């Protein structure tokens, strides 16, 4: 059990992450979907993993199936897009890579690639980043907008509970593996220990890929991050229509089309955030969809607003 001691300053800084981190979600999903119960609950995502085959193999080989992973593959920064997150991972100092990988591999069988990874070999790190990019685009991108909506829904419900019952009610409703015994937050997570947060606060992240019990990430000078499991909503996880559209347009472009086919005001930057890509990539995908007659765009003040055409909505399954 991990015991997090919260001072008044920490309680004043209890927050939820405002968005999902694409690169960190890849790491969580890559471990979660190797567990039979999760794969059974999310069969479409599991099939995408299987069909992607060799492209994802380096990620599965280098990152343990369960237990702690190297901290640097779940970065704090780079949440705007998958490329931003991968750039942060790739820029990790070699000494940190060596220390964290060696710790994560304490009970993992050795292999040539794992030895090179533990020695901070640049080529192996590039291979890992390439596999994480493929995982995002081939497995998660078609449902990234749905993941984002689920995150906001769960956070909204927790925020309402916090407003009605305070911190005690908030913590009590997160997960059975999280218990508030003022001034200590007990978390059934590894490694066991007793940690003072030192006034930096606490971030909470609900995730259907967290695992069977919560995870805690603690870094000096940063808020603690508690990732806790939530059930995937009924019917979530994509379907045959989503995969057929991905086969036609590519997974990321189909995710962009599916998003602008939904309700709401969709700007180039908001589409980028929902799809987990950069603004420039969002603009490129929208331009291609517009040229194909699937999206229409108009200027609205300082932004360009996009919506799917009737043909685009039909293709995305909206009609």
N, C-alpha and C positions, 0 to 999 in steps of 0.2 A: 504493500500500500504506500502511496505517495501522499504526504501531508503538506499542504500548501498553507502557510501562515499568512493571513491577510491582515494588514494594518488598516487603519481608517483611510489612509491615502490609497491603498489598493482597492478597497470597497468602492471608493469614489471613481475608480477607473475600471470598473467591470463593464466590458463592452462585447458586442458581437462583431465578428468580421463583416464589413459592409459588402463584400463580394467573395466569390469563390476564387481561389488561386489556381489557374489552369495547371501549372507544373506540379504543384503539391497534390492536386486532385489526381493527376496521372499516377503519382507514387502510391497514393492510398488505394486507387482502383486496381492498380496492377497487383497489389497484394491481396485485396479483398476478393477479386474475381477468380483467384486460384483456390479459394475455399469452396467446396461443393455446396454448402447451404446458400452462399451469396450467388454463386453461378446459377443455382436452381431458381432463386428469387428474381434474377435479372437475366433470363435466358437469351434475349436478343444481344445484350452486351457481351455475354459469354460466347455467343456464336461469332461475333465480330472478332473477339480475341483469337478464337480458333482459326478463323479464315485468314487472319493477318499473318499467322505463321512466323516465318523467318524474320520478318521485320521487327517483331517484338521480342525475339528470343534473347538478345543481349540484355534487355531490361530484366527479364525474368531470371536470367542466370546471375546477373551482378547484384540484384537486390533480393535479400532473403524473403522467402514466402511469408514468414511471420516473424514477430519480434521487432526490436528496434532497427530502423534503417539509419544510414548516415544522415545527420541533421541537415547537411547542405543541400540534399535533394528535395527538401521541403523548405524552400527559402521564404523569408519574410517579404523581401522586395520582389518586384517584377510581377505583380498581380494583374497588370493591365492586359496582358496577352501571353500566349504560350511562348512566343519568341522572347519576350522580356524576361520571363521566368527562367528560360533555358540559358539566356545570357548571364544571369546572376549565378546559376549553377556552374556554368563553364568558367566563370571568373574566380571561383573559390581558390584561395591560396593553397599551394601543394601541401603545406604542413597540416592544414586543417583536413584536407582530403585524407592524408595518411592516417591521422589520429582517429578520425571518425569512422573510416572504413575498417580499420583494424579492430576497433571496438565492436562494430556491427558484425564482423566476421568471427567473433570469439568462438562460436559454436557452429560454424558453417564449414563444410568440407572444402579443402583447398582445390584450386584449379589454376591453370596457367593464367587465364584471364583475370581471375580474382586476385592472384598474386600481383599482377601488373596494376590492377585497380588500387589495391592497398598500397602500392608504391607510387600512387598519383601519376600513373602513366597518361600522358596527354592523349594518345591515340585511343585508349580505352574510354577515357572520359568523353571524347568526341563520339565514340560508338554509342555510349549510354545516352547522350543528348539526342542523337539521331533516332534512337529507338523510342525515347520519350515523346519526341515530336510525332513520330508515326502513331504512337498509342493515342495521343490526343486526337489527331485528325481522323483516324480510322475507327476508334472505339467510342470516344466521348463527344466529338463535335456534333454528330447528328442530334444529340439530346442535351447539348449544353444549355440551350434556352430553357428546357424543362428543368434541368438541374438548378439553374439560377432561380426560376420561379419557386421551386420547392424550398430552396434556401431562404428566400424572402418570406415565404409563408411561415416556415418554422420559426424564423427570427421574429416575425410579427406577433405570433402567438406567445412566444416567450416574453417579448417586450410588454405585452398586455398583462401577463401574469406578474411581471416585475412591478408594473405600475399599481397593481391591485394588492400585492402581498409582500413587496419588498424583496431584498436579497435572499432572505430565508426561503420564501416561496419560490423564487426563481430557481435556486439551486436544487430544491426538493423535487422540482418537476423536470429536471434535465435527463437523468438516467439513474437506474438503481446503483450503478457503480460510482456515483458522485453523492457525497453526503456532507452537509454543512453542520459542523459542531463548533460554533463560534468560539474563537476566531480562526478555526482551522477548516479548510476544505479538504476532505478526505477523498482521494481518487484511487480506484482500483486500477492502477497503472504501473508499468515498470519504468525505471528501476524504483525500488522502494527507497524511502528517505524522508527527510524533514527539511523543507525549503522555505526560507523567508523571501517574499517577493520584493521587499525593500521599497515599496511605494511605486513600483513601475506598473502595477495593475495586472489585469487578467483579461485575455481575449477568449471568447467562447466560439467554437465552430461546430455546428451540427453537420454530420455527413453520413450518408448511407454506406460509405466505404470505410468508415472508421475502424471497423473490426468488431470482435465480440465484446471488447471492453474499451474504455476511453484511452486516449493517448495524450501525453503531456510533453510539450516542447519548452524547454527553459534555456534561455540564452542570456548571458550577462548584459545588463543594461537595457533589456527589452522586457515587455510584459510577458508573462507566462501565457502559453497557448494551450487550451484544453480542447481537443477534438473528441466529440462524443457521438456514439452511434444513434442514428434515427432510422426508423423503418422507411423503406422506399414506398411512396404512395401507390395505391392500387392502380394497376395499368401503366405505371411508369416504366421506362426502359426501352422505348422505341417499339417498332413493329415492322411488319413486312413492307408497308407502304413507305416508311422512312428509309428502309434499306434499298428499296427499288429506286427511290428518288436519288439516294446517294450513289447508286450504281450509274445513274444517268448523268448527274452533275458533279459528282465528287462529294465527299462527306461535308467538307466545310461550306462549299457553295450551297448545298442543299439545306444546311442548317441556317444559312443566311436567308434563303428564300422562305423557309418555314417560319422564321421569326417575323419577317416583314409581312407575311400573310396573316399574322395574328393581330389582335386589337392593339390600339395604342399609337403613340407618335414615335416613329422610328427615324432617328437621325443616323448619319454615318458613324458618329462616335458611339451612340447607344447600341447600334448593331454590332460594332466591334466588341463592346463590353459583353453583350449576350453571347456572342460566338467565341469569345476568348482569343481574339486575334487583334492585330494592330489596326489603327485607323486607316493606314495606307492600304492594308490588305482588304479591309472592309470596303473601301472605295473601289478597289479593283474588282472585287467580286460583284458589287452592285452595278458597276459599269457593264460587265459581261451580261448580267441578268437583264439589265435595261435594254441592251442591244438585241437580246433575244426576245424582247417583248413580254418578259415575265415580271418586270418591275417598272413602275413610273416614279419619277423624282421631280420635286419642285423646290424652289427656294422659299424659305420662310424666315424672314429676318436674317440673322447671321448663320443659319444652318440650312442644310439640304435635307428635306424630309422625303422618305421613301415609303412606298406601299406596293404590295403585289397587285398586278393587274388581274382581271377575272381569269385569264389563262393561268397566271402564276398561282392563284389561289386554288384552282382546280388541280394543278399539278402537285401542289403541296398537300392536297387532301383536305383543303378548307371548305370545299363545296362538293 
